[in-house]
């Protein structure tokens, strides 16, 4: 079982949303926590927030970095490791979704989604795994999505990147187990975060209808589930009953869910004057 007491927990995308709440939860469990994000102002605010929570500035650190830039990320992690020691637990929360109709999305968006959601995860892992292998211990928590289990209308750029994260987690679990490294993969549902607010502005109508059928979760509850899953060394971590069922029975539920999705798409088309979404 993974112990967070006195562990160095590093969270990418730690300045807001699930990442910030995971950092907060890890601190409450006795960890030393470092956070990475590319927005320097938001990162500074998150650092102040966490320091106030824990009342001990020696247990929290932050460095700005863009996870899509491996050299920049490596430099930031080097500074954080110098301060807190090797990373014991890596949580890859950096990510975002750009919904839209497949034929209307620019090619650059597909590339950006893979660069951020998949390669941003990969770069962070490659930075910390050598030390974990050398020490024969460590824990990787890769954050995928419910959209990384089943494809969802309107997420043709995002969903494949999150499927890739899932595949990476399942592959690394086997490869790194001989070194004493535990791999987990989390599948958050729609969660009330700044990222979801941005998504909602861009969602096609059919996607919004599908999302409306799913209860939006709160970031603290998702973070609690993720930290609990890490402490219990779970490969699959979920934060809501629907996703939990889906991870166990995606093959059987797929036809039903796709039929439900198609129904919402037809309704969206029927309500649109041009037979589609604007």
Residue pairs with C-beta under 8 A, 6 or more apart in sequence:
1 231
1 232
1 233
2 89
2 139
2 182
2 230
2 231
2 233
3 231
4 26
4 29
4 30
4 31
4 89
4 227
4 230
4 231
5 29
5 30
5 31
6 30
6 31
6 32
7 30
7 31
7 32
7 88
7 89
8 31
8 32
8 33
8 34
8 81
8 84
8 85
8 86
8 87
8 88
8 89
9 23
9 26
9 31
9 32
9 33
9 34
9 87
9 88
9 89
9 90
9 91
10 33
10 34
10 35
10 36
10 77
10 80
10 87
10 89
10 90
10 91
10 124
10 128
11 19
11 22
11 23
11 26
11 33
11 34
11 35
11 36
11 91
11 93
12 19
12 35
12 36
12 37
12 67
12 73
12 90
12 91
12 92
12 93
12 94
12 120
12 121
12 124
13 19
13 36
13 37
13 67
13 92
13 93
13 94
13 95
14 20
14 22
14 23
14 33
14 34
14 35
14 36
14 37
14 43
14 46
14 62
14 91
14 93
15 35
15 37
15 39
15 42
15 43
15 45
15 46
15 62
16 37
16 42
16 46
16 193
16 194
16 195
17 93
17 191
17 193
17 194
17 195
17 219
18 93
18 143
18 188
18 191
18 193
18 219
18 222
18 223
18 226
19 35
19 37
19 91
19 93
19 94
20 35
20 46
20 49
20 50
20 219
21 219
21 220
21 222
21 223
22 91
22 93
22 223
22 226
22 227
23 33
23 35
23 46
23 50
23 60
24 50
24 53
24 220
24 223
25 220
25 223
25 224
25 226
25 227
26 33
26 89
26 91
26 227
27 33
27 50
27 53
27 54
27 59
27 60
28 53
29 227
29 231
31 59
31 89
32 59
32 60
32 61
32 84
33 50
33 59
33 60
33 61
34 60
34 61
34 62
34 63
34 80
34 83
34 84
35 43
35 46
35 47
35 50
35 60
35 61
35 62
36 43
36 62
36 63
36 64
36 65
36 67
36 73
36 76
36 77
36 80
36 94
36 124
37 43
37 46
37 62
37 64
37 65
37 94
38 64
38 65
38 66
38 67
39 64
40 64
43 62
43 64
44 62
46 62
47 60
47 61
47 62
50 60
51 57
51 60
54 60
61 80
61 83
61 84
63 76
63 77
63 79
63 80
64 76
65 72
65 73
65 75
65 76
65 77
66 72
66 73
67 73
67 92
67 94
67 116
67 119
67 120
67 121
67 123
67 124
68 115
68 116
68 119
68 120
68 123
70 123
70 126
70 127
73 123
73 124
73 127
74 123
74 127
77 87
77 124
77 127
77 128
80 87
81 87
81 131
86 128
86 131
86 132
86 135
87 128
87 131
87 132
87 138
88 137
88 138
88 139
89 138
89 139
89 140
89 141
89 230
90 124
90 125
90 128
90 138
90 139
90 140
90 141
91 141
91 143
91 226
91 230
92 120
92 121
92 124
92 125
92 140
92 141
92 142
92 143
92 165
93 143
94 116
94 120
94 121
94 124
95 116
95 117
95 120
95 121
95 143
95 145
95 162
95 195
96 113
96 116
96 117
96 195
96 198
97 113
97 145
97 147
97 155
97 158
97 195
97 199
98 105
98 109
98 112
98 113
98 157
98 158
98 199
98 202
99 154
99 155
99 157
99 158
99 199
99 202
99 203
99 204
99 207
100 109
100 154
100 156
100 157
100 202
100 204
101 154
101 204
101 276
101 277
102 156
105 156
105 157
109 157
110 156
110 157
112 157
113 157
113 158
113 160
113 161
114 160
114 161
114 164
116 161
117 158
117 161
117 162
117 164
117 165
118 161
118 162
118 164
118 165
118 168
121 142
121 143
121 165
121 168
122 168
125 140
125 142
125 168
125 172
128 138
128 140
129 138
129 140
129 176
129 181
131 138
132 138
132 140
132 176
132 179
132 181
133 176
133 179
133 181
136 179
136 180
137 180
137 181
138 180
138 181
138 182
139 181
139 182
139 183
139 184
139 230
139 233
140 169
140 172
140 176
140 181
140 182
140 183
140 184
141 184
141 185
141 186
141 226
141 229
141 230
141 237
142 165
142 166
142 168
142 169
142 183
142 184
142 185
142 186
143 165
143 185
143 186
143 188
143 226
144 162
144 163
144 165
144 166
144 169
144 185
144 186
144 187
145 158
145 159
145 162
145 187
145 188
146 152
146 187
146 188
146 189
146 190
146 242
146 243
146 246
147 155
147 158
147 159
147 162
148 159
148 162
148 163
148 165
148 166
148 187
149 166
149 187
149 243
149 246
149 247
149 250
150 246
150 250
150 253
150 254
150 257
150 258
151 159
151 163
152 159
152 207
152 210
152 261
153 204
153 206
153 207
153 210
153 261
153 264
153 265
154 203
154 204
154 206
154 207
154 210
155 207
165 185
166 185
166 187
169 183
169 184
169 185
169 235
170 185
170 235
172 183
173 183
173 235
176 183
177 183
182 233
183 235
184 229
184 230
184 233
184 234
184 235
184 236
184 237
185 235
185 236
185 237
186 225
186 226
186 229
186 237
186 238
186 239
187 236
187 237
187 238
187 239
187 243
187 246
187 247
188 217
188 222
188 226
188 239
188 243
189 214
189 215
189 216
189 217
189 222
189 239
189 240
189 242
189 243
190 196
190 211
190 214
190 216
190 217
191 216
191 217
191 218
191 219
191 222
191 239
192 216
192 217
192 218
192 219
193 219
196 216
200 208
200 211
203 211
204 268
204 277
205 268
205 271
205 272
205 277
205 278
206 261
206 264
206 265
206 267
206 268
206 269
206 277
209 264
209 267
209 268
210 260
210 261
210 264
213 260
213 264
214 242
215 240
217 239
217 240
221 239
222 239
225 237
225 238
225 239
226 237
226 239
229 236
229 237
230 237
236 247
238 244
238 247
245 253
246 253
246 257
268 277
269 275
269 276
269 277
272 278
